[in-house]
Amino acid sequence: MQASAVMAQQPPPSESESSGGVLGVFEWLGTHFIGLFNKSGEQFVGLVTGILPTLIVLLTFMYALTTFIGEQRVTRAVQWSARWWITRYTVMPIIAVLMLTNPMCYSFGRFLPERHKPAFYDSAVSFVHPVTTFFPYANAGELFVWLGIANGVMQLGESTVPLALRYLLVGILVIFIRGIVTEKLTAFMIKRTGRTEVFADFDREFEAARAGGKA
């Protein structure tokens, strides 16, 4: 380990100090190889002291909130939002992403009939990036998308809050539009491919299962 630390601390050789020919190529590769890991370590330290505590606290808070509200109440809220198209592609995907995070949020599609599942998925999957502006825990694996956008604003010395708010609101508008369009396209494809009766059977099975669940 001491040898690795010494290698990491050694400055890269200058052009005059480095060997020429094939040996020089290997020296250049070795220098930049360890430099890559040095930069990766610096990035990791930045995450540990920066965004990771925020992610953990936010995730703990949302789990505590779900426990406090009650899983059954959350489920009923999702089922209620699934009834109307205006909430099906706004409230429902937002609750799904906030409560279950990516990728478990798509499992809320079980509360929808088959004909509405593609549109819900399209709506939910389109929200996993705008949600990271204020709720980064919901899609921590792809947080680099928002951080890449925000970095330029921070370098200008401006606050990222106005941009984050606009990004979130535009995201909600986009998932609503995508949900409606995909629902219409799904209905068109069902009719065009002659599967109207098949999906009618799916609808009856869904209604029967929901009635049985209420009973």
N, C-alpha and C positions, 0 to 999 in steps of 0.2 A: 504493500500500500504506500510506503514511503517513496518507493521508486516512481509510482504513478503520480504522486503529488509533485515530485520534482519535475517530471516530464510536463505536467500541467502548468507549472510555474515558469518553465523556461521560455524565454521569448523566441519567436520564430527567427531562424537565421536569415540574415540579409542576403541579397543576391550575390554579393562578393564572397560571403562566407560559405554559401552552399556549393556542393560539388556539382560538376557538370555531368552531362550524359545521363545514362540510365540511373546511376546512383542519385543524381540530383532530382530526378523524377520521383524516386521513392522517398527522398527526404521531404519533398514538397507534399506528397500524399500523407506521410506520417504526421507532419506538422498540422495540416488541415484536418486530418482524421481526429486527433485529440482535441483540436479546437472546436470541432462540431459537438463533442460531448461536453466541453466546457460551457458552451453557449446553452446547451440543453439543460445542464445543471443550473445555470443562472435563471433560465426560464422556469424551471421547477420550483426554485426558491421563491421566485416572484409569485407563483400560483399559491404556494403554501402560505405566504404572508399576506396575500391579497384576496383573491376570489374564493379560495377554498373555504375559509371560515364563513364567508357570507352564504355560500351554497349549503353548508351543513346546517347553519342556523335557520335559513329559510325552509329547508326540507323538514327539519324538526318541527318548526312552527306549523307547517301545513299538515303534517301527520297529527300533531296535537290538536289542531283545529278540526280535522276530520273526526278524530276520536271524541272531541267535545260535542260536536254537532251530532254525531252518530252516523254509522255507515248506512243504516236504513233510511235516514232522512236524506242523505246525499243521493242514495239510489232513487228515492221518490222524486227528488228534484230533477235528476237526469231523465227519468221517465216522463215527468211533466213537460220538460223542455223538448222532448222528442215528438210531442203531439202536433205541433204547428211548425210550418216551414220556416217562419221568421225566427223562431228560437232554436230550431233544429240545427241550423248552420251558424249560430252565433253563441247562444248560451251553452248549448250542449257540448260543442268542442272545447270551449273555454274551460268549463268545469272539468271535462275529461283530462285535458292537458295539465291543468293546475293540480288536480287531485291525484292522478295516476302517473303523470309525466310520460315522456317518450321512452319506449314504444308501447307501454301498457295502456295508454289512453285509447287506442283503437279498439280495445275490448268492450268499450261502451256501446259499440255497434250492435251488441246482442239485444239491446232494447229497441231495435228498429226492425221493421220487416225487410226482407231481402232486397226489395226494389230501392230502398233508401240507403242501404249500407255503402254502396260505392260513393255516393255523394257525401256521406258523413266522413268516410275515410279521406276523401279529397279535401274536405274542409278542415279536418283535424290535422292532417299532415302539412297543410299550408300554414298552420298557426304555430308550429314548433320552433320557428325562428323569430317571429315578432314577439313571442312571449318571453324570450330571454332578456328583453330590455329591462324589465322590472322583476322578473321571476326566473333568474338564470338556472335555478335548480331543475326546472322542468325539462331542460334539454341541454344539460351540462356538456355532453359529448360534442355538441356542435356550437358551443358558445363563441368559438373563434369567428363565426360569421358576424355577430353583432359587435364583438370587440374590434374586428377589423374595420368596421364602419365607424365606430366611436373613436378609434385611435386618431384618425385624421382630424376630427373635431377637437379633441383634447390637445393636439399639437398646435392648434390655432389659439389655444387659451380660452375656448368657449365651453359652456356647460353642455353636457350631453343630454340633460333632462328634456328640453324641448324636442330634440331629435328623437329621443326614446319614446316620448308620448305620441308624436306623429307616426312613428314606425308602428307602434302598437295599434293605434286607431285605424291606420290604413290597412294593417293586417286583418283586423276584424271585418272591415269592409270587403277585403279581398276574399276571405274565407266564406263570407255570405254569398258573394257573387259566384264563386266556384261551386259552392254547394247547390245553388239553384240551377246553374248551367248543367252540372253533372247529373242532377236529378232529371232534368228535361231530356238530356241525351240518353240516359238509362231507359226512360220511358219510351223514347223513340226506338231504341235498339230492341227493346222487348217486343214492341209491336212489329217492327220490321222483320225480325227473325222468327216470328210466329210463335212466341213463347208466352203469349198473353194468358192462356189457361194454366200454364205451369206456374207462373207467378201469382195467379189468382189462388191456386192451391197453397202456395207458400203463405199468402196473406191469411187464408183461413186457418192454417196451422198456427201462424203467429198469434192470431186473435184467440184461438182456442187455448194456446199455452198461456197467454196473458190472463185470460179469464180463469184458468185453472190456478194460476199463481195467486190471484186475488182471493179465490175461494179458500 
